[in-house]
Amino acid sequence: MTIASRYVEFGSREARGVSPAYERLSLAVARDDELLDLIGTLPPAKQQPNLLFGVVRLLGGPVEDPGAFHDYVLENWPVIAAEVADRATQTNEVGRCALLLPVLARLPQPLALLEVGASAGLCLYPDRYAYRYDDRPLGDGEPVLDCALTGTEPPDRLPEVVWRAGLDLNPLDVTVPADLAWLDATIWPEHAHRRARLRAAAAVAAADPPLLLRGDLVDDLPALAARAPAGATLVVLHTAVLYQVPAPRRAAFVELVRGLPGHWIANEAPEVLPYDGLPAEPGDGFHNVLALDGRPLAWTRGHGQAMTWFG
Ligand SMILES: C[S@@+](CC[C@H](N)C(=O)[O-])C[C@H]1O[C@@H](n2cnc3c(N)ncnc32)[C@H](O)[C@@H]1O
């Protein structure tokens, strides 16, 4: 895929209907030879629209006006390139808990949650948040996570979580202002509701910090899994992580996680974690696939705003 087509894909599938500013910006970058040349000097894994746009937001640059973005990037390229080289997209989208909940609620309780690619660990508190599946509420915490659910009944109970642990190449700490600023910068410009729920979820995590370790999802998973308490169902989970992992390491991870006790929940793009016999993707933009133990169950929208159950 060329850099231009990557930006077209992001604008027309991921951002369309979700962030007009990023849709407009991404499509403008795809037509901007000067910017494409600069982005081409970055390693392929660092050429992602989300990463570049997030870094420009972090630095206080403009992302709403493609012309102003062009000028800002040209003037500040050395600083931008250094920040991009130093960072990964670590968006910690707590809304994805609304996607995990229907599966978590059906597993034998209590649960020991182990998230790989946990970022700041905010998806490790699905039992502490509240949910609204269409107009059906569940729980009474903060934040309240809205999800349009098609094809199954919403869960009628919250899971019981007795242990929560995360593994990340670069764990973020919501009590460190610079880490919170980066998490905030990765949220798309118009998404005030996501900024508000980041703050609310950060307060939950700060009050009862998770066990969050620096490590790799293949090399360091067995040792962390071995620390899960006996008597709880171990659930290894990950959302929007494997696209950052090279294909041979992804395969090693899948083999490893299949050999662990308990259950495995994946929420990943079908290109990076393929399944046989998926039904047609709903027509309203980019989707991940939610799967339990390798069995696909639902198409899910990127920030947890909707899921279409087919499993
Ligand atoms: C896009 S974020 C998603 C965070 C979280 N799962 C969520 O959905 O909110 C991907 C995370 O995976 C982490 N990551 C990427 N490769 C990894 C690896 N090999 N081992 C552990 N973590 C990894 C990154 O550092 C980043 O924090």
The ligand as a MOL file (V3000), in Angstrom:
LIG
                    3D

  0  0  0     0  0            999 V3000
M  V30 BEGIN CTAB
M  V30 COUNTS 27 29 0 0 0
M  V30 BEGIN ATOM
M  V30 1 C -3.5790 1.2670 19.8630 0
M  V30 2 S -3.0320 0.8790 21.4850 0 CHG=1
M  V30 3 C -4.4720 0.0580 22.1250 0
M  V30 4 C -4.5220 0.1050 23.6280 0
M  V30 5 C -5.6870 -0.6460 24.2740 0
M  V30 6 N -5.6320 -2.0520 23.9350 0
M  V30 7 C -7.0190 -0.0610 23.8720 0
M  V30 8 O -7.6990 -0.6800 23.0350 0
M  V30 9 O -7.4080 0.9660 24.3860 0 CHG=-1
M  V30 10 C -1.8890 -0.4720 21.1750 0
M  V30 11 C -0.9570 -0.7510 22.3510 0
M  V30 12 O -0.2530 -1.9720 22.0920 0
M  V30 13 C 1.0610 -1.8350 22.5680 0
M  V30 14 N 1.9060 -2.8310 21.9110 0
M  V30 15 C 2.2780 -2.8790 20.6030 0
M  V30 16 N 3.0620 -3.9480 20.3730 0
M  V30 17 C 3.1980 -4.6130 21.5540 0
M  V30 18 C 3.8890 -5.7950 21.9700 0
M  V30 19 N 4.6340 -6.5020 21.1050 0
M  V30 20 N 3.8060 -6.1830 23.2500 0
M  V30 21 C 3.0780 -5.4560 24.1500 0
M  V30 22 N 2.4040 -4.3240 23.8180 0
M  V30 23 C 2.4590 -3.9050 22.5340 0
M  V30 24 C 1.4240 -0.3900 22.2580 0
M  V30 25 O 2.5060 0.0790 23.0480 0
M  V30 26 C 0.1010 0.3290 22.5770 0
M  V30 27 O 0.0570 0.7920 23.9020 0
M  V30 END ATOM
M  V30 BEGIN BOND
M  V30 1 1 1 2
M  V30 2 1 2 3
M  V30 3 1 2 10
M  V30 4 1 3 4
M  V30 5 1 4 5
M  V30 6 1 5 6
M  V30 7 1 5 7
M  V30 8 2 7 8
M  V30 9 1 7 9
M  V30 10 1 10 11
M  V30 11 1 11 12
M  V30 12 1 11 26
M  V30 13 1 12 13
M  V30 14 1 13 14
M  V30 15 1 13 24
M  V30 16 1 14 15
M  V30 17 1 14 23
M  V30 18 2 15 16
M  V30 19 1 16 17
M  V30 20 1 17 18
M  V30 21 2 17 23
M  V30 22 1 18 19
M  V30 23 2 18 20
M  V30 24 1 20 21
M  V30 25 2 21 22
M  V30 26 1 22 23
M  V30 27 1 24 25
M  V30 28 1 24 26
M  V30 29 1 26 27
M  V30 END BOND
M  V30 END CTAB
M  END
